Each structure stands twice: as C-alpha cells, then as structure tokens.
Amino acid sequence: MSNAAQRGAAPTLIPIVFCADDFGLEAGVDQAIVALAQLGRISATGCLVQAPNFAQSARALKGLPIDLGLHLNLTERLGQTGLCLPLGQLLLRSYSGLLAKQAVAEQIERQLDLFEKHVGQAPDFIDGHLHVHQFPVVRELLLQAVLRRYAHKLPWIRDTRAAPLSAQLPFMQRFKAQLIGALGAAKLTRQAKRLGMQSNQGFAGAYDFDRPHPAYETMLNAWLEQAASHMLFMVHPATQASSALAFGADRVEEYRVLSSDAFAARLQQGHLQITRLSALLAHHVHKT
C-alpha cells in the first residue's frame, strides 16, 4: 500500500469530457443541454448554428461553464441555403475528389460567422454533425479557415478515433465506433497538430440508433469503465422530443440517465471529473 493510501489521501480524479451535440436543433434538445451544463454533467456542446431558432436559443448559452463549439453541418438542410448533401453522397464526393471546394468553403465561413454573431465569441472547439469535419476536402478547408480566423487562440478539434471498448458492447456497435474514426480522424488530427491545434484523447458514445441496443445506462457504464484522462464522451440528450426529432426516444433516455443521481454516483465511484477540455489543454500548455 502506498503512503498516500495509508494516510487516506483522496485519489487523483481523472478528467474527462462530456460533449452534447446538436444544440439548436429543437427546444427539448436545448433545454436538456442547458440543464445538464448547470448540473455539471456535460462540459461542452456543439452548436447547429443554421437551425431556425438558433439566434434565440443561443442566449441560453451565456454564462454556462462549458466549452462552446461549432457543430459543422453539411448534411441537414435546417432551412438554409448552400451545400447540403445526404451523408452517403457527401462521403462519395469527398473521397473521390468531386466535392465542390468553393461550396464547402462558403458553408464553413457562413457557419463560423453565425457562431460568432449569435454566441458572441470564437468557438472553443469544432466538430462535425455526422463527423463531417474529418472528411477529405472538408478537413483541409476547415483547418485553413480556422488558422486564418483564430490564429491568436486556436480551438480544439474533435478526434473520433475510438477508445478501447468493452466486449460487453454489441459487435456492430464496436464496429461502428471504429468505422467513424477510420473516416479521416487520424489525418485530421495529424494536420491539426502541425498547425498547433489540440484534440481529445479517445472517443466514446457512438451507438446505432437504428439497431436494437442495450439500455443507455448499460452502454454508458461500459464506456466509463474505459475512461482515461482527456477522453471525450459524445451525448445527444433531450428533455422532450417532437415527432420530427430523429431518434427522439433515445435522446430523452440519454437525458434521463445523464441527469440522474445514479450517474453522479458512478462518476464519484470511478474518480471521474467532467472537465472542460479547453481548461485541460491550457493547463498542459502552461506546464510545458
């Protein structure tokens, strides 16, 4: 037994990141994200800035103790003009080199402009709806825009390469998690690092809404078993779901679990601390 353990010293807490996607999508999503931020159950949220009511809903983000980022969207129309393609077409055009660079660049600039206008700051981080930020063509144009606009304070960028996953999880779920990371995460992170941008270390939270899956609490506990410092957990909570909200029942269940006392107890038992990645990275830079 170590001297610290003999003295009863508190164990070192492991800092992890919980990032809620899709802020702005609809009222129930926004309410869940704000409530979880106030409870300390998330430490980041990605914003769909083209959503019809984003200008109004963004006001609720002011003062929340979380990182605020752009959830780059190239696949959902959301009532906006400009490039918007189904995921399969976007992937095909990205990897074949047929994606219109000017159209992608315009979408990136438009969404960064909207973020700054309505959130009132530069993004703390950038990721992508359906992980489009890591696709070929998109990632190069995105990094160019970020470096040009935010060279004085670069945002962090999401690395979707899967953390080790428990064998308790269904095979297809583990396969999907690996597939997401294989669609450009390594190249994106490598290119970003050369420019001075940092990322999370390990990624969890992906599951297939369309397939039968274990209870969300079961999956969450399996992911938390593999938790390590700077690891990012992706979540999609909603307090309620309209009939138009995709996978609404799953989103409501995520919120129920994440807002529960059982989740708080699980974090405490695992010596896990939900932390803003921007603060972790700034501390690391300061130390080095």
WOFENZI-V738420 format. One record per run of one state. SS is the DSSP state (h for helix, s for strand, l for the rest). FROM is the first residue (numbers start at 1). TO is the last residue. If there is no record, write none. Layout:
SS_FROM_TO / SS_FROM_TO
This chain:
l_1_2 / h_3_6 / l_7_13 / s_14_23 / l_24_26 / h_27_39 / l_40_43 / s_44_47 / l_48_53 / h_54_61 / l_62_66 / s_67_72 / l_73_86 / h_87_96 / l_97_100 / h_101_119 / l_120_124 / s_125_128 / h_129_134 / l_135_137 / h_138_150 / l_151_155 / s_156_157 / l_158_161 / s_162_162 / l_163_170 / h_171_182 / l_183_184 / h_185_194 / l_195_198 / s_199_199 / l_200_202 / s_203_204 / l_205_215 / h_216_224 / l_225_231 / s_232_235 / l_236_247 / h_248_258 / l_259_260 / h_261_269 / l_270_271 / s_272_274 / l_275_276 / h_277_287 / l_288_288
